[in-house]
Amino acid sequence: MAQREYTWLIRTAAKADLAPFFAYLDDHLRDNGADGGPLFQPMPRGESRLSGSMRLSFLKGLDIEVGSLGWRCLWLAIGPAGDIAGHIDLRSRPEMAARHRALLGMGVHRAHRCQGLASSLIETATQWAGIGWIDLEVLSENEPAVAPYLRTGFTMLARVSDMLRIDGVGYNLTHMTRALRWGEHFSIRLPARFPVDASLV
Ligand SMILES: CC(C)(COP(=O)(O)OP(=O)(O)OC[C@H]1O[C@@H](n2cnc3c(N)ncnc32)[C@H](O)[C@@H]1OP(=O)(O)O)[C@@H](O)C(=O)NCCC(=O)NCCS
């Protein structure tokens, strides 16, 4: 593979980043299934905007301790002009008993795609993670997303046919996961009440 040149700074986001991040994310969501591109969010094209509940989940989640329900961590890739080129976030699963796992979301601004940024963002998040597993769901036809997930060590668990109906069309949903090597890179531990079984990872 040709050597790729990375020109982005990837860093964790702070509360002060949220206003420009929300503007970026609202614009990003408008790409959902637009101009013949793949759908990447389970929402109708005409409603693909940043909702109040999404904003709130970032606003609240950044303040919640990792390992507690509702936590969220966000990283931003900053482009050469200081613009937000991409993002990745990890968030808690809704199940109390799955606090050692996280759900992943990500996006790359249309001007920065196909240069390996998604892979760099995934590696940043997985090197930070103080958790045992990262899970994600991706619309199966979203090949530009499936490719970097597979390249960075995610495994396909299941593909559910006709899981979603969007704008009157049925779509398959792929479930993927990646086990992290517990203890190698993490910086934040879960509370002792919820130890991760190291034999599982
Ligand atoms: C998915 C997304 C984050 C990928 O970002 P990116 O920085 O362009 O990703 P990368 O450059 O690391 O890798 C993209 C891969 O998809 C491939 N790809 C790009 N367009 C493709 C297409 N139309 N069909 C098939 N593969 C495609 C590229 O060849 C590349 O694979 P390779 O590195 O093995 O050659 C970006 O396209 C995006 O933001 N999409 C909308 C949001 C989204 O889908 N989020 C994920 C939801 S689960």
The ligand as an ORCA input file, in Angstrom:
! r2SCAN-3c Opt
* xyz 0 1
  C     -16.684      6.031      6.784
  C     -15.712      7.193      6.823
  C     -15.561      7.646      8.284
  C     -14.367      6.707      6.284
  O     -13.436      7.761      6.444
  P     -12.097      7.819      5.585
  O     -11.119      8.685      6.296
  O     -12.430      8.174      4.193
  O     -11.623      6.277      5.659
  P     -10.240      5.674      5.224
  O      -9.577      6.587      4.215
  O      -9.454      5.280      6.414
  O     -10.722      4.330      4.525
  C     -11.764      4.347      3.578
  C     -11.795      3.030      2.868
  O     -13.023      2.854      2.171
  C     -12.741      2.618      0.810
  N     -13.806      3.250      0.056
  C     -14.020      4.555     -0.130
  N     -15.126      4.750     -0.880
  C     -15.612      3.519     -1.147
  C     -16.737      3.040     -1.854
  N     -17.604      3.874     -2.436
  N     -16.942      1.708     -1.922
  C     -16.081      0.856     -1.360
  N     -15.001      1.244     -0.640
  C     -14.775      2.557     -0.546
  C     -11.392      3.231      0.550
  O     -10.763      2.616     -0.546
  C     -10.695      2.918      1.865
  O     -10.270      1.568      1.935
  P      -8.692      1.187      1.849
  O      -7.951      2.043      2.807
  O      -8.677     -0.263      2.207
  O      -8.306      1.476      0.449
  C     -16.208      8.372      5.936
  O     -16.455      7.883      4.633
  C     -17.473      9.031      6.480
  O     -17.401      9.937      7.280
  N     -18.630      8.532      6.064
  C     -19.892      9.021      6.592
  C     -20.059      8.675      8.074
  C     -19.941      7.191      8.360
  O     -20.156      6.324      7.526
  N     -19.604      6.890      9.619
  C     -19.485      5.516     10.079
  C     -20.838      5.042     10.546
  S     -20.716      3.391     11.234
*
